[in-house]
């Protein structure tokens, strides 16, 4: 949750009309696109499962495997929409 907040804070901060704004927006978009690639989502599922679930909790691991990719893609879509709203000139 903290990382989502920090990412959204960065998005708002980077959307200011500064000389390097386009570079910030472009870079953040590339990062978000990279993070929702299938191999990256699989790695995120591994890491989340290792840190969130207890060793014997297969249901927890199955739930993360099922829901995390959808949640990550949703966050990417939300960030893209936020960029469009904040970057209207």
N, C-alpha and C positions, 0 to 999 in steps of 0.2 A: 504494500500500500504506500509505503514511503517513497518507493521508486517511482510509482505513478505520479504522486504529488510532485516530486522533484522534476520529473519529465515535463509535466504540465507547466510548472513554474518556469522551466527553461524555455518552453514554447512561448509563453506569454512574454517573457523577457526578450527573447530573440525576435519577436514580431515587431518590436519597435522600429520605427523608420530610421535606422542607422545605416551608415555606409556599408557595413558588412552584413546587413540584414538578409540579403539574398543568399549569401554563403551559409549563414546559420540555418535558414529555412531549408535550403537544399541538403545540407549535411544531416539535419535532424530527420528529414524525410528519408534519406538514404539509410540512416541507422534504423528507423522504424521498419522500413521495407526489408532490411537484412534480418531483423529479429523475428519476422514472421515467416521466414523460409522454413520448409519442412524439417531440415536437419537441425536448424537452430531451435525450433519448437521442441523437437525430440530431446535435445540436450537440456532445455529448460525444464521439461517434464522430469528428467533424471535428477536434476539438481533440486527441484522443488520436492520431489518424492523423498530424497535423501534427508532433507532438512526438516520437512513438515511432518512426514509420516513416521510412526513407530515402526521398528523393524518387522514386526509380524502383522502389520495392518495392511493387508492386500486390498481391502475396500478403499482405503485412502489413496493408495497408488493408482487404482483403477479410476477413481473419480478425478484425480489430477490429470491422468492420461486422457480422459474423456473431455473434461471441461477446460483445461488450460489453453489448448490451441484456439478454441472459440473465444475465450476471454482476451487473449493476446491480440487476435485479429480485430476484435471489437475496439480495443484500446487504440490500435493503429488507425482504424476508421475514424474514431473520435478525434484523434490528433490531426488527421488530414482535414476534417471538417473545421476544426478550430483554426488551423492555418488559413483556410479560405476566408473565414469570418474576420480574423485579425489582420489579414494582409490586404483587405479591400482598400483601395486608395480613393 
